[in-house]
Amino acid sequence: MTGPHIRWRRRGWRLPRPGRVVSRRPGPLTTLVAVAVLAAAVGWWAGRSIQSPAEAARHAAAPAAGAVTVPVERREIATAVVVRGAMGFAEPQALTVDADLGDGEVGKLVVTGRVPRPGAMLDEGDVALQVSGRPVIVLNGVIPMYRALSPGSTGPDVRQLEGALVRLGHFSGVPDDTYDSRTSAAVERLYRAVGYAPVGPSVEQEQQLSAGRERVSAAGTDLDRARAALAAVRRGPSDEQLSVARAQVRSAGAAHDAAVQERDAAIAAGAPAATISRLTAEVEAALVAVEVARADLAELTAGADVRAAEAAVTVAAKRLTEARVALGRLRDAVGVRLPRGEVAFVSALPRRVDRVDTALGREVNGKVLSLTAAALEVTTSVSAEEHGLLKVGQRAQLDEGDGVTTVSGEVSHVADKPGTGGAVEGQYEVRLQPLGTVPAELHGRDLRIRIPISSTEGAVLAVPLAALITDASGAARVRVVDAGGGRDVPVVVGLSSGGFAEVRAAEAALAEGDLVVVGERS
């Protein structure tokens, strides 16, 4: 045997016999050699597969140079102001109760009834709360009830009170700055309407009023009598009166003649001196009766003194006027009093009770109710640029940002000055009124507000802003790429929003689907 066979024999190997399978466990050296060979093979393969960045760049194929194009689209383009704002019941106002209630002798201020529930609505003329048996009536106004009002009070707060009484139908005059008897009567009607007794005059003041009314009544009776006397004088004597007066003259004359005859007969018969003296006195008395009857008749026929009767009427009328003026002043001074704590002037009624800070039987100490506007409102702020685009009455869409639950709204207020109404410096407060029913899940949420500003009112040809090319004159064009190469198409740019712009070109010069250049691939 030659070389290999000699090495095999030295290592103890033998050739297998034909048809026999020989199986031997390799030795340690054989295992080490196999592992080394396998590791070398893996290393070779990894070296072939792993490349450095530089090598990868050398082997990468460079992209082909050319224009980057996008198709012309038809789409509606709309601009809008989009901000976020909080929805809630705005214009919070605290309601407190003053200690001036009733006649001032109510003792402790304790809630005794009419406690509203949160969410209840308070309108003008409603009783918000009952404290120590007295009402707290809400009226519409901006001047707080800083003092009690009574006959003789003057000022703009009186005019505000009378305006509320007019709206409630209790005052029929023109509101002014003076609390007079008309105001007092209207306040009394207000109290009767809500089921409470007004704070009226004292016992002494009532007695003064009664005496004044009696003086007016007596003066009126005197005037009636004087007027009746004047009317009688102007009419003159009646036929009956004249007939009676003439009959009295005739009767007195006949009595006188009879007395004279009786006296003369007594003298002729030589009657005693005493009898003649008596008969002579009767003659003289009969003569006086004749003169009186003639005087009465003369007075009737001569006419009465009309001027004296007219003077009596003038005096009686003056006394009645003076009595009425005095009674009016008394009424103005002692009418119904409006305590400071029984009316709360609240702006923009009706109002919603947002929170009740007291309870039945609890002593009043500070704020008792928290009121808010009756309607939900969304408040936000915008920049100066956005402020110039907004105005009251614009419609808006309100949602949480996902577009699932949406509510329509309307701009109700746009601040004139920045930094007002809670807006930060440089921002303008904007308030929106939701329209229709607001889902409960949106109450108190931070919402996305989208206020459309302008729209193309339908689909128009539109291209990305990157496709527009503007020259020094301001004229715009787009570069269209087609099978024939490239061409520039002049366009008029319309509304732009969201990275797209409306374009108008000559007829057939540009169509939906045309490819326009938005950049170059290097």
C-alpha positions in Angstrom: 0.0 0.0 0.0 1.2 3.5 -0.7 1.3 6.7 1.3 -2.3 7.2 2.7 -2.6 3.6 3.6 0.6 3.7 5.6 -0.7 6.9 7.6 -4.0 5.2 8.2 -2.4 2.1 9.6 -0.3 4.1 11.9 -3.4 5.8 13.3 -5.1 2.4 13.7 -7.5 2.7 10.7 -8.4 -0.3 8.6 -10.1 -0.4 5.3 -13.6 -1.7 5.5 -14.5 -4.9 3.9 -16.7 -4.8 0.9 -20.4 -4.7 1.9 -19.8 -3.8 5.5 -20.6 -0.5 7.2 -18.0 0.6 9.7 -19.0 3.1 12.4 -16.4 4.7 14.7 -16.7 7.6 17.2 -14.4 10.4 16.2 -11.7 11.4 18.6 -11.1 14.7 20.3 -8.8 16.0 17.7 -11.2 15.3 14.9 -13.9 17.3 16.7 -11.7 20.3 17.1 -10.8 20.3 13.5 -14.4 20.1 12.4 -15.4 23.0 14.7 -12.6 25.1 13.3 -13.6 24.4 9.7 -17.3 25.3 10.5 -16.3 28.6 12.2 -14.1 29.6 9.2 -17.0 28.9 6.8 -19.4 31.0 8.9 -16.9 33.9 9.1 -16.4 33.8 5.4 -20.1 33.9 4.7 -20.7 36.8 7.2 -17.8 38.7 5.6 -19.5 38.3 2.2 -22.9 39.4 3.5 -22.1 42.4 5.8 -21.2 45.7 4.1 -20.1 49.1 5.5 -22.3 52.2 4.8 -19.7 53.3 2.3 -19.8 50.0 0.5 -23.6 50.0 0.5 -23.6 53.5 -1.0 -21.1 52.3 -3.7 -23.3 49.4 -4.6 -26.7 51.2 -4.5 -28.1 52.3 -7.8 -28.7 56.1 -8.2 -32.4 57.1 -8.9 -33.2 58.5 -12.2 -33.3 62.3 -12.4 -36.7 64.1 -13.3 -39.7 66.1 -12.2 -41.9 65.2 -9.3 -45.5 65.5 -10.4 -49.0 65.2 -8.8 -52.4 65.1 -10.5 -54.7 68.1 -10.6 -57.7 67.5 -8.4 -61.3 68.6 -8.1 -62.1 69.4 -4.5 -63.9 72.0 -2.3 -61.6 74.4 -0.6 -62.7 76.2 2.6 -60.9 78.4 5.1 -61.8 78.4 8.7 -60.6 79.6 12.1 -60.0 76.5 14.3 -59.4 76.9 18.0 -60.3 75.1 21.2 -62.6 76.4 23.9 -64.5 75.4 27.1 -68.3 74.8 27.1 -70.2 75.7 30.3 -72.7 78.0 31.8 -71.1 81.5 31.6 -71.5 84.8 33.6 -71.3 83.4 37.1 -72.8 85.6 39.8 -73.1 85.1 43.5 -76.3 85.9 45.4 -76.0 87.2 49.0 -78.6 88.3 51.5 -78.4 91.6 53.3 -79.5 91.9 57.0 -82.1 94.6 56.1 -85.2 92.5 56.0 -88.8 93.4 56.9 -89.2 96.1 59.6 -85.6 95.5 60.7 -86.5 93.3 63.7 -86.2 89.8 62.1 -83.4 88.7 64.5 -81.1 86.1 63.0 -80.9 85.5 59.3 -82.2 82.0 58.9 -83.3 80.2 55.7 -87.0 79.5 56.2 -88.2 78.3 52.8 -88.3 78.6 49.0 -84.8 76.9 48.6 -84.3 76.2 44.9 -82.6 73.2 43.5 -79.4 73.3 41.3 -80.5 73.7 37.7 -83.6 75.6 38.6 -84.4 78.7 36.6 -85.0 82.1 38.2 -86.8 84.8 36.1 -87.7 88.4 36.9 -90.1 88.6 39.8 -89.3 85.2 41.2 -88.5 84.6 44.9 -85.0 83.2 45.0 -85.1 82.3 48.7 -87.0 83.0 51.9 -85.0 84.3 54.8 -86.5 84.8 58.3 -89.9 84.8 56.7 -89.2 87.5 54.2 -88.7 87.1 50.4 -85.6 87.7 48.4 -87.0 88.8 45.0 -84.8 88.8 41.9 -85.3 91.7 39.4 -83.4 92.5 36.2 -80.8 95.3 36.7 -77.1 96.1 36.9 -77.1 98.5 39.8 -76.9 96.4 43.0 -79.4 97.0 45.9 -77.0 99.1 47.9 -79.7 100.9 50.0 -83.3 100.6 51.1 -85.8 102.5 48.9 -88.8 104.4 50.3 -91.0 107.4 49.4 -88.7 110.3 48.8 -85.7 108.3 47.5 -84.2 109.6 44.2 -81.6 108.2 41.9 -80.9 105.9 39.0 -81.6 102.8 41.2 -85.2 104.1 41.6 -85.5 104.3 37.8 -84.2 100.8 37.5 -86.7 99.6 40.1 -89.6 101.3 38.3 -88.4 99.8 35.0 -88.7 96.3 36.5 -92.1 97.1 37.9 -93.2 98.2 34.4 -92.1 94.9 32.9 -93.9 92.9 35.5 -97.1 95.0 34.9 -97.2 96.6 38.4 -96.3 100.2 37.3 -98.1 102.0 34.5 -96.2 105.3 34.5 -93.0 106.4 32.9 -90.0 105.3 35.0 -88.2 108.3 36.6 -85.7 108.9 39.4 -88.2 109.6 42.2 -89.8 107.1 44.5 -93.3 108.5 45.0 -96.8 107.2 45.8 -97.1 105.5 42.4 -93.9 103.6 43.1 -95.1 102.7 46.5 -98.3 101.3 45.2 -96.5 99.3 42.5 -94.1 97.9 45.1 -97.1 96.8 47.2 -98.6 95.1 44.1 -95.2 93.3 43.6 -95.3 91.9 47.1 -98.9 90.8 46.8 -98.1 89.0 43.6 -95.4 86.9 45.2 -97.5 86.2 48.3 -95.9 88.4 50.9 -97.0 91.5 52.8 -95.1 94.7 52.0 -93.3 96.7 54.6 -95.9 99.4 55.1 -96.2 102.6 57.2 -96.1 102.6 61.0 -99.2 103.0 63.2 -98.5 106.7 63.7 -98.0 107.2 60.0 -101.3 105.4 59.3 -103.1 107.8 61.8 -101.6 110.8 60.0 -102.8 109.4 56.7 -106.3 108.9 58.1 -106.4 112.5 59.4 -105.3 113.8 56.0 -107.9 111.8 54.2 -110.6 113.2 56.6 -109.5 116.8 55.9 -109.8 116.1 52.1 -113.3 114.7 52.6 -114.5 117.7 54.7 -113.1 120.2 52.2 -114.8 118.4 49.4 -118.2 118.5 51.2 -117.8 122.3 51.8 -117.0 122.8 48.1 -120.2 120.9 47.1 -122.3 123.1 49.3 -120.8 126.3 48.0 -121.3 125.2 44.5 -125.0 124.4 45.2 -125.5 127.8 46.8 -124.0 129.5 43.7 -126.2 127.6 41.4 -129.3 128.6 43.4 -128.4 132.2 43.3 -127.8 132.1 39.6 -131.2 130.5 39.0 -133.1 133.3 41.0 -136.5 132.8 43.0 -139.1 130.4 41.8 -142.7 131.3 41.2 -143.6 129.4 44.4 -141.2 131.5 46.4 -142.6 134.7 45.0 -146.2 133.6 45.6 -145.4 132.8 49.3 -143.6 136.1 49.8 -146.5 138.1 48.4 -149.0 136.1 50.5 -146.9 136.9 53.6 -147.1 140.7 52.7 -150.9 140.5 52.3 -151.3 138.6 55.5 -149.1 140.9 57.5 -151.0 143.9 56.1 -154.4 142.4 57.0 -153.2 141.7 60.5 -152.0 145.3 60.8 -155.4 146.7 59.7 -157.2 144.5 62.1 -155.0 145.6 65.0 -155.6 149.3 64.1 -159.4 148.8 64.0 -159.4 147.1 67.4 -157.4 149.8 69.0 -159.5 152.6 67.6 -162.7 150.9 68.8 -161.3 150.6 72.3 -160.4 154.3 72.3 -163.9 155.2 71.1 -165.5 153.0 73.8 -163.4 154.6 76.6 -161.5 151.5 77.4 -158.9 151.6 80.2 -155.5 153.0 79.5 -153.8 149.6 80.0 -156.0 148.1 77.3 -155.4 150.9 74.9 -151.6 150.6 75.6 -151.6 146.9 74.8 -153.6 147.3 71.6 -151.2 150.1 70.5 -148.2 147.7 71.0 -150.0 145.1 68.9 -150.5 147.6 66.1 -146.8 148.5 66.1 -145.8 144.8 66.1 -148.1 144.1 63.1 -146.5 147.1 61.3 -143.0 145.5 61.8 -144.3 142.2 60.4 -145.6 144.1 57.3 -142.2 145.7 56.8 -140.3 142.4 57.1 -142.6 140.7 54.7 -142.2 143.5 52.2 -138.4 143.4 52.7 -138.3 139.7 52.0 -140.4 140.2 48.8 -138.1 143.0 47.8 -135.1 140.8 48.2 -136.5 138.1 46.1 -137.5 140.4 43.3 -134.3 142.5 43.4 -131.9 139.4 42.8 -129.3 137.8 45.1 -125.5 138.7 45.3 -123.9 136.3 42.8 -120.4 137.6 43.4 -120.5 136.7 47.1 -121.6 133.1 46.2 -118.8 132.8 43.6 -116.2 134.0 46.2 -117.5 131.3 48.6 -116.9 128.6 45.9 -113.3 129.9 45.2 -112.4 129.7 48.9 -113.8 126.2 49.3 -112.0 125.0 46.2 -108.7 126.4 47.4 -109.1 124.6 50.8 -109.7 121.3 49.0 -106.6 121.7 46.9 -104.5 122.4 49.9 -105.9 119.4 51.7 -105.1 117.1 48.7 -101.6 118.4 48.3 -100.9 117.9 52.0 -102.3 114.3 51.8 -100.1 113.6 48.7 -97.0 114.8 50.5 -97.9 112.7 53.5 -98.4 109.6 51.3 -95.0 110.3 49.5 -93.4 110.4 52.9 -95.0 107.3 54.6 -95.6 104.8 51.8 -94.3 101.2 51.3 -90.6 100.7 52.1 -88.4 98.4 50.1 -85.7 96.9 52.4 -82.2 96.5 51.0 -82.2 92.7 51.6 -85.5 91.8 49.9 -84.6 92.6 46.3 -81.6 91.3 44.4 -80.8 93.0 41.1 -79.3 90.5 38.7 -78.2 91.2 35.1 -79.5 89.2 32.1 -82.4 87.2 33.6 -83.5 84.5 33.5 -80.6 82.8 35.4 -79.8 79.2 36.2 -79.1 78.1 39.8 -75.7 76.5 39.4 -75.0 75.8 43.1 -76.9 76.2 46.4 -74.7 77.2 49.3 -77.3 77.0 52.0 -80.1 74.8 53.3 -83.4 75.0 55.1 -82.9 76.1 58.7 -79.3 77.1 58.2 -78.1 80.5 59.3 -77.2 82.8 56.4 -73.6 83.8 56.2 -72.4 85.3 53.0 -73.2 83.7 49.6 -76.3 81.6 49.4 -76.7 80.9 45.7 -74.4 80.8 42.7 -76.2 81.8 39.5 -75.1 81.5 35.9 -76.4 82.3 32.5 -79.4 80.2 31.5 -77.8 78.9 28.3 -74.6 77.0 27.6 -71.8 79.0 26.1 -68.4 78.2 24.6 -65.6 80.6 25.5 -62.3 80.8 23.6 -59.7 83.4 22.5 -58.1 84.2 19.1 -55.2 86.0 17.7 -55.3 89.5 16.2 -55.2 88.0 12.7 -58.1 85.7 13.4 -60.0 88.4 15.2 -60.2 90.4 12.0 -62.0 87.4 10.3 -64.7 87.0 13.0 -68.0 88.7 13.6 -71.2 88.1 15.6 -73.6 85.8 13.9 -71.1 83.5 12.1 -71.9 79.8 12.3 -69.5 77.3 13.8 -69.1 73.6 14.4 -68.3 72.3 17.9 -66.9 68.8 18.7 -64.3 67.1 20.9 -61.9 66.8 18.0 -63.0 63.4 16.8 -66.0 64.7 14.8 -68.2 62.0 16.3 -70.5 64.2 18.4 -70.9 67.6 16.8 -73.1 70.6 17.7 -73.8 73.7 15.6 -73.0 77.0 17.2 -73.1 80.8 16.5 -70.6 83.5 17.5 -72.4 85.7 20.1 -69.6 87.9 21.2 -66.3 89.2 19.8 -64.2 91.4 22.1 -63.2 94.8 20.8 -60.0 94.9 22.9 -57.4 92.3 23.6 -56.8 91.0 27.1 -60.4 91.4 28.2 -62.9 88.8 29.5 -60.2 86.5 30.7 -58.2 86.4 27.5 -54.5 86.6 27.8 -52.6 89.7 26.6 -52.7 90.0 22.8 -55.7 87.6 22.5 -59.3 88.5 21.9 -62.2 86.8 23.8 -64.8 85.1 21.6 -68.0 83.5 22.9 -70.3 81.1 21.0 -73.9 80.0 21.6 -74.7 76.4 20.9 -77.7 75.9 18.7 -80.2 73.2 19.5 -79.9 70.5 22.1 -76.4 70.0 23.5 -75.6 66.3 24.3 -74.9 65.9 28.0 -71.4 64.4 27.3 -70.3 67.8 25.9 -71.2 69.8 29.0 -68.0 71.2 30.7 -65.7 69.7 28.0 -62.9 71.3 26.1 -64.1 71.4 22.5 -62.7 72.0 19.0 -64.3 75.1 17.4 -64.3 75.4 13.7 -65.6 78.7 12.3 -65.8 78.7 8.4 -64.6 81.9 6.9 -65.0 81.3 3.1 -65.5 78.4 0.7 -65.5 77.7 -3.0 -69.1 76.4 -2.6 -68.4 73.2 -4.4 -65.6 71.2 -6.1 -63.0 73.3 -8.1 -59.7 72.5 -9.8 -57.0 72.6 -7.2 -53.3 72.0 -7.1 -50.8 71.9 -4.2 -49.3 75.3 -3.3 -45.9 73.9 -4.3 -47.1 73.6 -8.0 -47.6 77.4 -8.2 -44.9 79.5 -9.9 -45.2 83.2 -9.6 -43.1 85.7 -11.6 -42.0 89.2 -10.7 -45.3 90.7 -11.9 -47.3 88.5 -9.6 -48.7 86.3 -12.5 -49.1 82.6 -11.6 -48.6 79.5 -13.7 -48.3 75.8 -13.3 -46.0 73.4 -15.2 -47.9 70.6 -16.8 -46.1 67.4 -17.9 -47.7 65.2 -20.6 -46.7 62.8 -23.4 -45.5 65.7 -25.5 -43.2 67.1 -22.8 -43.9 70.0 -20.6 -45.8 73.2 -20.9 -46.6 76.3 -18.7 -50.3 77.0 -18.1 -51.2 80.5 -16.8 -53.7 80.3 -14.0 -55.7 82.6 -11.7 -55.3 81.6 -8.1 -58.4 81.6 -5.9 -59.0 80.4 -2.4 -56.2 78.5 -0.7 -56.4 76.3 2.4 -54.8 73.1 3.7 -51.9 73.2 1.3 -54.1 73.5 -1.8 -55.1 76.4 -3.9 -58.0 76.9 -6.3 -56.8 77.6 -9.9 -58.6 78.8 -13.0 -57.1 78.5 -16.4 -58.2 79.1 -20.0 -60.7 76.6 -21.3 -59.2 73.1 -21.9 -55.8 74.4 -20.8 -56.0 72.5 -17.5 -58.1 69.5 -16.5 -58.6 67.2 -13.6 -55.9 64.5 -13.7 -53.3 66.6 -15.5 -49.9 66.1 -13.9 -48.3 69.3 -12.6 -44.7 69.7 -11.4 -44.3 70.2 -7.6 -40.5 69.7 -7.5 -37.4 68.2 -9.1 -35.8 64.9 -8.3 -32.0 65.3 -8.3 
